[in-house]
């Protein structure tokens, strides 16, 4: 039986009403809170084979991003960790400058922000969206690792994948809805190999109780 899912029968149902984006993206956090409350969370020192803290997940997403200049990775990490703010360094692009680059003219973009992006990154209509995509990917990856670790510590054998099932989900994410996976299978590995969502994968997992 899956925890906290009264509306889902365990099978893919194409006609199921779509979940709201806000509800879907917060669901993983709520499920983890439920697990911690009723089953307890394993001490951090017991975590084995798991990335240590959010910085490692964030670093991994930045390093593999194809829109960032590799020599600027450290600056990007500082920006995403709110140690610096590339959006508030002055010297903003002029309207003509944004027009030449194909950037949304209503956005406030600085030369410092563009300097950390490669040619492909600077060609984005909204370069700022690159940061939100990286941050969300890192947050979801960290949450998946933590959830699966908790499933294992609870002695569970499987977890179930739940998709948001809206227009933002790629075909692979929709195909994963309702599938049960072994706790030894990393959902992050599957996402990295298969997900084609524009910004980030929004799949969440729920514990399966025998």
Secondary structure, DSSP 4 states (H G I P E B T S, - for coil): -BTT-TT--SS--TTSPPPPHHHHHHHHHHHHHHHHHHH----GGG--SS--HHHHHHHHHHHH-TTB-GGGHHHHHHHHTTSS-GGGSS-BPPHHHHHHHT--TTS--BHHHHHTB-HHHHTSTTTTHHHHHHHHHHHHHHHHHHHHHHHHHTT--EEEEE---STTS-HHHHHHTT-EEETTS-HHHHHHHH---SS----EEEEB--
